[in-house]
Amino acid sequence: MSEWQQRNITEEPRLSELVEMYEDLDFDVKVETFSPDDFPGECSDCMKEDPGRYRVIYTKKKSE
């Protein structure tokens, strides 16, 4: 069984484009609220100024 994998941290309009692309590639897609505290060491300093605008995309292969 597939596990969720983090794919991107992004904002609109790219968020919707990527969700659609992953769905077209036959992935289940989950979008979560971004929290800079969840990504220590990542390049999130600029995102800390307005974290509410960003989302994290996770995907996994659809169950057969």
C-alpha positions as CSV (number, residue, x, y, z in Angstrom):
1,M,0.0,0.0,0.0
2,S,1.3,3.5,-0.9
3,E,2.2,6.0,1.7
4,W,1.7,9.8,1.3
5,Q,4.7,11.6,-0.1
6,Q,5.3,15.3,0.2
7,R,5.6,16.8,-3.2
8,N,5.4,20.6,-3.1
9,I,4.9,23.7,-0.9
10,T,3.3,26.3,-3.1
11,E,0.5,28.9,-3.4
12,E,-2.1,29.7,-6.0
13,P,-2.3,29.6,-9.0
14,R,0.4,26.9,-9.1
15,L,-1.3,25.0,-6.3
16,S,-4.4,24.2,-8.4
17,E,-2.3,23.4,-11.5
18,L,-0.2,20.9,-9.6
19,V,-3.2,19.2,-7.9
20,E,-4.8,18.8,-11.4
21,M,-1.6,17.5,-12.8
22,Y,-1.1,14.9,-10.1
23,E,-4.8,13.8,-10.4
24,D,-4.3,13.4,-14.2
25,L,-1.3,11.2,-13.4
26,D,-3.6,9.0,-11.4
27,F,-2.5,10.0,-7.9
28,D,-4.6,10.6,-4.8
29,V,-3.9,14.1,-3.7
30,K,-4.1,15.7,-0.2
31,V,-3.5,19.4,0.4
32,E,-2.6,20.5,3.9
33,T,-2.1,23.9,5.5
34,F,1.6,25.0,5.6
35,S,3.2,25.5,9.0
36,P,6.8,26.7,9.0
37,D,7.3,24.9,12.3
38,D,6.7,21.6,10.5
39,F,9.7,22.2,8.1
40,P,12.7,23.1,10.2
41,G,15.8,23.5,8.0
42,E,13.7,23.9,4.9
43,C,13.7,27.1,2.9
44,S,10.7,28.5,4.8
45,D,12.0,31.8,6.2
46,C,10.3,33.8,3.4
47,M,7.1,31.8,3.9
48,K,7.0,32.6,7.7
49,E,6.0,36.2,6.8
50,D,2.6,35.0,5.4
51,P,2.3,31.2,6.0
52,G,-1.5,31.2,5.4
53,R,-1.1,31.6,1.7
54,Y,0.9,28.4,1.3
55,R,-0.2,24.8,1.1
56,V,1.6,21.5,1.1
57,I,0.8,18.9,-1.5
58,Y,1.0,15.2,-0.7
59,T,0.4,12.4,-3.2
60,K,0.2,8.6,-3.2
61,K,-0.6,6.1,-5.9
62,K,-4.3,5.2,-6.1
63,S,-5.2,1.9,-4.7
64,E,-5.8,-0.7,-7.3
